[in-house]
Structures are given as C-alpha cells and as structure tokens.
C-alpha cells in the first residue's frame, strides 16, 4: 500500500503531466503515434519486443522535456516532434538492453521483454529502435547528428563503467557521478538543448536549457536510486539494484560511513540474496537516503534557476513544474 503522501505526490505528477499534454496539444499525440509506428517497423520477433515495451506507455519525460524546451520560444516546429521521437526511441533501446545486462524481470509493471522473447531478441530489438532513431535524426535534423552521436557514446561509456563496477568494488562518489552524468543526464541534456536549437533559440538559451536538462537528469536518477529502497511497487523488479549488488549513491554513502557493509555486498554478489533485506535496512538506518534526497532537491533547485533566466512563457512555467514533480516522484 502507498502512503497518503506518496499517493498525493503521484497525483501531483499526473496533474502536471496532464497540463503539459494540454499545452502541447497535438504534439505529444503525434509523437506517441510515431513511436507506435517505429515499434512496428522491422522483422518479428524484434518488433514484438519493441511493441511490448513502447505500447505500455510511460511518462515520456524526455520527449516532453524536448517539446517544452522548444515551446519556450514559440510554436513547436515539426523537427522537434521528430527529435522527440528519437530521444524516446533511444531511451527505450537502453531499457531493452539494460534489462538484459541487469537480468531484470519487470519493466513498467509487466514482464520485461527478455522474459518473453529471450535476451537475444531483446538486444536486437533495442538495436532496431536505435537505428530508427539515427535514421530519423539524420533525415530530419542532420545538424544535430554530431551531438547525438557524442551523447550516445557517453551512454555506452557510462554503461561500461557501471558494468565494470560489478567485478571491481570501487566505492567512489566520483565514479558514481560520472556514470550518472553519462547514463542518464546526457540524454536529458541533449533533449532540452536540441529542443531549444530546433526552435531557433539563441546560443545562450540553448546552453541554459542544456544545463537545465543535465541537472534534472541527475535529480531524476537520484530519485530512481532512492526508489530501490522504498519497498513500493515502481513497475520494475523490486530492489533490483540491491539484488545485483549495484553501487548506487545511497549504498556508496552508507559504505563510506560503515565499510563493514561491503561484506553484505560481497555476499549478494556471490549469490546470497538473503542479505538483500538486511543491507537495505542498514542503508536506510544510516541516513544515506535522506542525504541523497537532499542532493536530488538541490539539483532540481539548480535546474529551475537555469530556467528562471529564460524569457517568461507558459512553457517555461510548466517545464519548471514538471521538473519539480519528476524529481519528487514515487514511481
């Protein structure tokens, strides 16, 4: 059961997303239709796995951020719609790949694609979505291709560093921060900066919106890390990070204060899942989750300060509100 405060936070997020949908009018529905079409392009069973993920929906936080960034400077251009599809296809591809790497069993409240069609199909499905994204970007916004490719390299490098951490117990805030910036924040930064660029915004506004995207991306991932300790149904495998012995920030901070927690982590990585519950309780008791929550709030505040320097507009106001609610979400 969710608490009253958790339920209220969920409703607030839903309300903000509904407001964004109203402001963007046809843009989000166009993007959603294009996503569904992209998931159907190609041979089965890869398309089956893609549809399994995309058709269940999601917050569409990245395409929404891109469209709102464009809307800060006038009507959303068609190229922004296409790039909004691109960033969500990239995100979907990473989810299909991540579930294979992490051996995830659930995604968005249903069986992960790998559990239905197997790891090989899930990987190839992600590859298929990624190629759709690249071809669309090359056709609709060729000037953005260098930035898009650089961002994709960062995503891959972040995943590699995180994967390396499975065998090397490097409890380092710096390493974690680098993974966070590359795996999550880079895509948000690209989305908001691209949205401004495609709308014809001045270079200064593009940079500010890129800085906003990176800050909110950091906050978004910090909250994701906290959800692994909440014990609530988030639509993903419960305590997935802990079960994999993944070094997210709550665990990194707790281990810095209590090095003995590494013994639990080593046991989990050795296959002893009975240590997941005790380690989770020790991390919560350490106060690390409160520290991470405070950091997420700080990054959200920084993000809204960047937005405050933009010209006033309904899109800017709503982008601020959506950012605050995404960082405060419980699912």
Order of alpha helices (4+ residues) and beta strands (2+ residues): alpha-alpha-alpha-alpha-alpha-beta-beta-alpha-alpha-alpha-alpha-alpha-alpha-alpha-alpha-alpha-alpha-alpha-alpha
